[in-house]
Amino acid sequence: MGAADHGRRSDPACRGADQAGADPQGTARARARRRRLTPEAWPAVGIIGAGRAGLGLAVALHRAGVPVRLHSRHPRPAPAGIPITAGSPLPSWLPDVDIVLLAVPDAAVPGVATLLAGSAAIAGRHVVLHLSGVLDSRSLSALSGSGAGLGSFHPLLSFTDPASAPLKLAAAVAAVEGDERSRAAAFLLASRVGLTPFVIRAEDKPLYHAAAVFGANFLVTIAAVGRRLFEQAGVPPEHAARGLATLMSGVLENIARAGPASALTGPVKRGDAETLRRNLAALGPDDAALYRALSRATLDIADLTTEQRRAVEEAIHERREK
């Protein structure tokens, strides 16, 4: 018996679903009405979307003993032990799960919600959560008449290899937003995979997501710029890659241990205006503009005297005014 059946063996409606597969919509609604959770049964989870986030969460939930199913728009292999359906916009297993996770691109969330509403497969006993970092539960408004709990659940994590997701999730946090039922369901899921959840207001999600972009996406951009400049300076590519990885991993360890201000090093931290001038003189216009912008932002966390700050600000602006 697979993981999707764990904790639900006493439910004949679920056993019938596993044996029969897809069925007419009326029968599906009847199955949904019959399904009831027992106190010892773990809520069954269905994930629509088998990209990196969907697969990663599926693997983590499955390993934690949570009944989980996947659905992909296109046929693809699934991790061992996890049932997957494919080929249609919506899965046939909706009546057999309790929590539905939408692991789809942000732009697709409202459309999938509309499809779910039109299918009549989502009922008051369901909770529907999307995984978008920037969207809030209002993107699921098409389902407001279903009576389902609606919310968002965003693990603050960069998903890469699904096999490594359980370990990474156990060290991460997750932003939770939505109505009371959806928040409770999200906290329940988080507890099972080791995530530390926190509640965020709907209106704060765009700012929250911008913070994540700075911490993740722009970190990659800065790494790419640094590697390119190393190579332009004559550093062999393999040494540039290795040296930068060692440098950045050390900085990240220091940030995790002591926070950004304590981890800060470099010319702005030292108030070294002359080194700033030398760096800027060596850079092309675009790289110099980025260097200036980041140096100005760095001033806010550098503990400088008034005189040092003034000298650094003059060096930052000097070349731009020529």
Phi, psi and omega in degrees: 000130185282174182297332182291346181259351184299131177080006183228021187293335184275001185260101183297329179297322180289321178297322178296323179296319181295327183277325189267337183072218182292146179216172180300155185299323180296318177295322179299318179295322179295319178297319180298320180292327183284331186291128177224140177281139170264158184304326183272353183274135177277138179304133177282140184244134173242133183244119176264114183116118184245041171280197185297318180292314180298315179294317181299315178294321179300315180297315181296316180294317180299315180293335178275002178087013180273131175296123185220143176229153181240153171221131179237143178295328181239145180303137178200156178290149179246155175303151184305132175087358182250114179296140179224138173246161183200164169102343179235159182302324182234149181280160178277349186272005183306320179292346187256006178238164182251322180243128179248122177255128177262098179261060184240164177303150183308316184295339182270348186301308180300322180294319177295321177299320178296318177298317179298318179297319180291335181283341184062017180273344178267126184237181183297338180279348182279158163236130179244124180234133170259162186257012182291140176278335186258330181277153175249188186293344178295340177290350177257018187300337177300337182264007185298332179278354183280341185083359180287153170288135185234133180190186178232147185220107187239098172296126182277082191202143173266110181279130176234271179276121181304328182296332181270355185300317182303317180293318181291319180298324182294345180252005189251173175244167181218135176272131183237134181212146177141195180284176188299317181295318181292323179295319179298318180294318180296318178296324178296313178298316181301317182297328183287326183257005176089003177292150172257108185272154172216153182269137177233147178283150181303317184289347181265355185295320177300320178291319176302316182291323176300321177299320179294324177298315177300316186284338184242297185297312183289335174298320177294318179300314180297322177298319180295318178296314180300317180295318179298317181292322174303313182293323176296331179277002176097005178285129178304141185308318182293326178286325178298315181295314182292315181296318180293319179298317179295316180299312184290321180295324177295318178296317180296322176297319179294321177298315181297325184278320191232353180095162185302314185299318180287333181278347186291133172226182173105181188295323179293317178302321182275350186071031186270083184295326183293319176296321176302316180297317180296316177300311182297324180293335182274348186263151171287171186303314183292315179294324178295322179296319178294318179300317179296314182299316180290326178294320178297318178294326180292331178304329183291340180246358178273132181271085185249154171287166178302319180294316179297316180299317180298318180295319178294315179300320178296318179294321180296320185271345190304304186291326181298330184273353179287000000 
